[in-house]
Amino acid sequence: GSLLLAVHFYSSPRASPLIPSTALGVLLLVLSALLAYAGIRRSLRNASLLVSLCLTLSAFWSGYGVILILEGQGALPGPGAARDALVPGLATFSLALLLVAVVGFLCREPVPALVASAVSLASAHEVALHYSSSLGPSAVACSHLIVCLCGGYFALGRMLYFLSKGKVALPGTDLAEKKAQEQGRGGAGSTNAFAAPGLLLNMLSASVFGCRLLGVTHTLFLGHVPWLWAAGTYQIGICVLSYRAMDVPMATAFGFMSILKFAGGYCLLYPTWQPEEPHFPTPFLVVFSILFAVLALFLSLQSPVDGLYLLVFVAYCIALACSPRGFFAGGPQGVAVAIFVASALVALIHLYGVRARAKIPPGKGAVKALLARSSLPKLREGPDLHAPYLGYSKYADAEVLAYACSVLASFALTATGDPQAPLATVVIPWVVVAGGILKLLGGSVAFARGKTLESSAFILYSVMWIIWGLTRYGGLYGTARSFHAAVGIIAFMLFNSFIVFCSLFLNMAWFFYSLTFMLIAVSFLLDAIHALPAGYDIAATLIFGLVSFYCFLAALSSSTFEGCCFPMGRPVVQLSGVGAGTTKCLHLPARKASSVKRIADILRNGGTCGIPTDTVYVLVAACSRPDAVEKAHRSKRQAQDRPMSLWISSLKQLEPAKHLFTPLLWDFMEAAWPSPISLVIPRGEWVDFLGMKDSAKYVGTPQSVAIRIPDCSVTTHLIDLVGPIVVTSANPTGEADTTHHNQVYAKLGDKVDAVLCGGPSPENIASTVVDCTKIDSGNIGFFRVGIIPKSQV
């Protein structure tokens, strides 16, 4: 990317540049997508400054690329329009990347720091070039060449490292040494590595309006929309990634901020086809400021610095509500300058906190100490904070954002727009982006967490808001109401009636939430058939908005505090049988020694249990209890071609029968275990030494038995207490492996006596099964290649 820009600036004084603006813009958009992918992939392994650099530079090049395309196609009016369009973004990224560079040099990450400082210098030179052509574009090109040299050096170092199998490593390119330093540092960094790039994007949108207030740019126009919408799009992505980082309050905040950016872009885009400026629905902005204030209050309990920072956005929403001209007025632009400064300071704190040993304290310790002395509930912490509903989820709960979007979309409907100019009311971003796109995101995350009904409802409502927002407020609905619109709304109402019925078995809050959405759908239907009573639509949206607001408070408080501050209520209809109230199956936490002892007692008494291992969850029974082994065989519906295996805690349990094994096989067992490798060995008299009695017929085949020592302290301790155990996977035959204790409940809950709950499995892949029946003739085979590859075996 920098090489393209260097060529572009070296050739810019010529009559016809070497790379046309449109082509350069398209190439930068492609490269920005690759950069974003690189940053996200890097972040999933560990937090690094490279994440912030990649995402920030990707957002920069995507906005820059779109402006170059607009310039190439002649869409920007006047000779100075390109300068006015580019300067806010260039000025922002010269400062943002300078912050990344400073932190990089302080935290000894020279390659990202050099790249960031070079791009920052190039952006600063380009700003100067727009105001004084005597400087010449060669300074910009030189800065981009420094980036090329740094990137080339690092790439060469990595290639040499791989080609020489780690023998040749240029200074600064040995990632193995770097990873060791990061592991030695422990969890020194902040939990959410994506917060810093999200805050830097707030600087970008604030800069567009701040530059206009300070007189740096002459007017706000179409050329600024790419910066605002690039920032909004990337912040939706950062919202998703923050859920991945298990940071619910910051993810919700980034979702809110993206809505403001899309609204600002829409306002700047609207005058391109209409001469007047669009107007704002004031009640909506007041509600938005209340949502920001509530979120700031809860966020300040976890990080007071971030909570105080959100108060600037509360002021921004109030300033927009007080200004009839919205984004074009001086008041909101003044607050935008404050957002720019606050974002730069808080981003610096987050950037430094990701990498540095001695972090700038965000004030969390003081809040915890204050709450400990007060009568307020305790803050929720620990591994159970984001425990998924069913199955292993990589995301935190997104219900807070989905409920907030319901509030925003419903109050946006209360704005009565001009029927002759439906696009003049700034409602499309509120309804389509907030009620539609972000609620769709919330539904997708809920689905990933196993919340089937909630995700179905959120996705259905998001589709409804998107269609309604685009048709009515997009001017497609027009003054004529149609029979087709009524039929479509009736279809939505039928779907929603099914969700209302299902929510009877979920909880009280969800029942009222889905029921009051029916009032919204009824108002849409009455409007379509010209039978809407005066004031009904406003009453319906107010009721739905208030119910959604309560759900928002309940979800936010339950994710922050222990105990119910705002209860969701019991199910309206209680089902009897499995899944209602307490089940027969015990739920015991694996981290407690008393739980392991209790599981051991259940197994000795002839019970079957689901337990965590070094791979996936398994169903076990004691070898000494043939009745339990038979019960496990029946409950699992064990297939004939997948026999049950045998586990021991150490080779000492096989020591009395050592003379029955060949020396090569015994040496191989000693070398292979403990590990996720199951060895299929010939059946023989050694089986009788383990006290299996009549249960032996259920284990293995008449010719062979699979045996292993697991590499898991909880499992081996349990086997020490019980003796050898019979093992099979904790799922009905033919289904996917079970990777979370909740899945054991879902699949076998009524057929097992207890489950040892260890959260998500450390690995999502089962063990490797090796055929050792012919090992003495120099041959081994593989029944299944699992987590351990063939080469290692």
Buried (B, 14 or more C-beta within 10 A) or exposed (E): BBBBBBBBBBBBEEEEBEBEBBBBBBBBBEBBEEBBEBBBEBBEEBBBBBBBBBBBBBBBBBBBBBBBBBBBEEEBEEEEBBBBBBBBBBBBBBBBBBBBBBBBBEBEBEBBBBBBBBBBBBBBBBBBBBEEEEBBBBBBBBBBBBBBEBBEBBEEBBEBBEEEEEEBBBEBBBBEEBEEEBEEEEEBBBBBBBBBBBBBBBBBBBBBBBBBBEEBBEBBBBBBBBBBBBBBBBBBBBBBBBBBBBBBBBBBBBBBBBBBBBBBBBBBBBBEEEEEBBBBBBBBBBBBBBBBBBBBBBBBBBBBBBBBBBBBBBBBBBBBBBBEBBBBBEBBBBBBBBBBEBBBEBBBBBBBBBBBEEBEEBBBEEBBEEBEEEEEBEBBEEEEBBBBBBBBBBBBBBBBBBBBBBBBBBBBBBBEBEEEBBBBBBBBBBBBBBBBBBBBBBBBBBBBBBBEBBBBBBBBBBBBBBBBBBBBBBBEBEEEBEEEBBEBBEEBBEBBBBBBEBBBBBBBBBBBBBBBBBBBBBBBBBBBEEEBEEEBBBEBBBBBBBBBBBBBBBBBBBBBBBEEBBEBBEBBEEEEEEEEEEEEBBBBBBEEEEBBEBBBEBBBEBBBBBBBBBBBBBBBBBBBBBEBBBBBBEBBEBEEEBBBBBBBBEBEBBEEBEEBBEEEBBEBBEEBBBBBBBBBBBBEEBBEBBBBEEBBEBBBEEEBBBBBBBBBEBBBBBBBBBBBBBBBBBBBEEEEBBBBBBBBBBBBBEBBBBBBBBBBBBBBBBBBBBBBBEBEEEEBEEEEBBBBEEEEB
